[in-house]
Amino acid sequence: MLVSLPRDAAAGTIGEAAALAARGPFSALVFAADEISLTVPVSVWRASSLRASALGESGPWAVIALDLAIDLDVTGYLAPAAARLAAAGIPIVPQCAYRKDYLLVREFDRDRAIQVLEALIASCRD
C-alpha cells in the first residue's frame, strides 16, 4: 500500500509509521514538507491503527527491484523504462534508495510491467 499521513502527526504516530516501515520485504518511509508517505505490504497496513488518520491510501502495489547498483552521478537511466511503461499504459511510482531503485506498479500490472522491462533489456542487447 502507498499511504499518505499528515506531517503534523503526533510523535507516537511517527513512531508507529516507522515501526510499520520496518516490516515486510520492502517498505519505504518519506518525510516531506506536507506529508508522511509510507509504503508497506497490504497486510501490514490493514492491521494498522494509523488507517484512521490516513489522508489517502492506494494499492495494492507490487514492487519491482531494478537489480543494479546505480552510481549517484548517473542521469536519465530510468527515462527509457518509464517511457516504455507509460506507452503500455502502466503507471509507476519510483522509489529510490541509495544503492538501488524500485518501481511500484499496480499489482494487476506487475506481470505486464515485467514483460515490458524485459523487452527493453532485450532491445538494448541487440
C-alpha positions as CSV (number, residue, x, y, z in Angstrom):
1,M,0.0,0.0,0.0
2,L,1.1,3.5,-0.6
3,V,-0.2,5.8,2.1
4,S,-0.3,9.5,2.9
5,L,-0.3,10.6,6.6
6,P,-0.4,14.1,8.0
7,R,3.0,15.6,8.6
8,D,1.9,17.3,11.8
9,A,1.1,13.9,13.3
10,A,2.0,13.3,16.9
11,A,5.3,11.7,17.8
12,G,3.6,8.4,18.5
13,T,2.1,8.4,15.0
14,I,5.6,9.0,13.5
15,G,7.0,6.2,15.7
16,E,4.2,3.8,14.6
17,A,4.8,4.7,10.9
18,A,8.5,4.0,11.4
19,A,7.6,0.6,13.0
20,L,5.3,-0.3,10.1
21,A,8.1,0.6,7.7
22,A,10.4,-1.8,9.4
23,R,8.1,-4.8,8.5
24,G,7.9,-6.8,5.3
25,P,10.4,-7.4,2.5
26,F,10.0,-3.8,1.1
27,S,8.9,-0.7,2.9
28,A,9.6,3.0,2.5
29,L,9.1,6.0,4.7
30,V,9.4,9.5,3.4
31,F,9.0,12.7,5.4
32,A,8.1,15.6,3.2
33,A,7.0,19.1,4.0
34,D,3.3,18.4,3.8
35,E,3.0,14.6,4.4
36,I,4.5,11.4,5.6
37,S,4.5,8.9,2.8
38,L,4.5,5.2,3.7
39,T,4.9,2.2,1.5
40,V,4.1,-1.1,3.3
41,P,2.6,-4.5,2.5
42,V,-1.2,-4.5,2.3
43,S,-1.5,-6.9,5.3
44,V,0.7,-4.6,7.5
45,W,-1.4,-1.5,6.6
46,R,-4.7,-3.2,7.1
47,A,-3.8,-4.2,10.6
48,S,-2.5,-0.7,11.5
49,S,-4.3,1.8,13.8
50,L,-2.9,4.6,11.6
51,R,-5.6,3.9,8.9
52,A,-8.0,6.2,10.7
53,S,-5.6,9.2,10.2
54,A,-4.6,8.5,6.6
55,L,-5.0,11.3,4.2
56,G,-5.1,8.8,1.4
57,E,-4.2,5.2,0.5
58,S,-3.7,3.4,-2.7
59,G,-3.0,-0.2,-3.6
60,P,-2.2,-2.9,-3.7
61,W,1.1,-2.2,-5.4
62,A,3.8,-4.6,-6.5
63,V,7.5,-3.8,-6.1
64,I,9.9,-4.3,-9.0
65,A,13.5,-4.0,-7.9
66,L,15.9,-2.6,-10.5
67,D,18.6,-5.0,-9.6
68,L,21.6,-3.0,-10.3
69,A,23.7,-0.5,-8.3
70,I,23.4,2.9,-9.9
71,D,26.1,5.5,-9.4
72,L,24.6,8.6,-7.9
73,D,26.1,10.7,-10.8
74,V,24.2,8.8,-13.5
75,T,21.4,10.8,-15.2
76,G,18.4,9.7,-17.2
77,Y,18.8,5.9,-16.9
78,L,15.2,5.5,-15.7
79,A,13.7,7.5,-18.6
80,P,13.6,4.7,-21.2
81,A,11.9,2.3,-18.8
82,A,9.4,5.0,-17.7
83,A,8.6,5.9,-21.3
84,R,8.0,2.2,-22.3
85,L,5.8,1.6,-19.3
86,A,3.9,4.8,-20.0
87,A,3.4,3.7,-23.6
88,A,2.0,0.4,-22.3
89,G,-0.4,2.4,-20.0
90,I,1.3,1.2,-16.8
91,P,1.6,3.9,-14.2
92,I,4.7,3.8,-11.9
93,V,5.7,5.2,-8.6
94,P,9.6,5.3,-8.5
95,Q,11.1,4.8,-5.0
96,C,14.8,5.2,-4.7
97,A,17.3,4.0,-2.2
98,Y,21.0,4.8,-2.0
99,R,22.2,1.7,-4.0
100,K,19.1,0.5,-5.9
101,D,15.9,1.9,-7.2
102,Y,12.5,0.3,-7.2
103,L,9.3,0.8,-9.2
104,L,5.8,0.4,-7.7
105,V,3.3,-0.8,-10.2
106,R,-0.3,-1.7,-9.6
107,E,-0.4,-5.3,-8.6
108,F,-2.5,-6.3,-11.6
109,D,0.0,-4.7,-13.9
110,R,3.0,-6.5,-12.4
111,D,3.4,-9.3,-15.0
112,R,2.9,-6.9,-17.9
113,A,5.3,-4.4,-16.5
114,I,8.0,-7.1,-16.2
115,Q,7.4,-8.1,-19.8
116,V,7.8,-4.5,-20.9
117,L,11.0,-4.1,-18.9
118,E,12.4,-7.4,-20.2
119,A,11.7,-6.4,-23.7
120,L,13.5,-3.1,-23.1
121,I,16.5,-5.0,-21.8
122,A,16.5,-7.4,-24.8
123,S,16.4,-4.5,-27.2
124,C,19.4,-2.9,-25.5
125,R,21.3,-6.1,-26.0
126,D,20.6,-6.4,-29.7
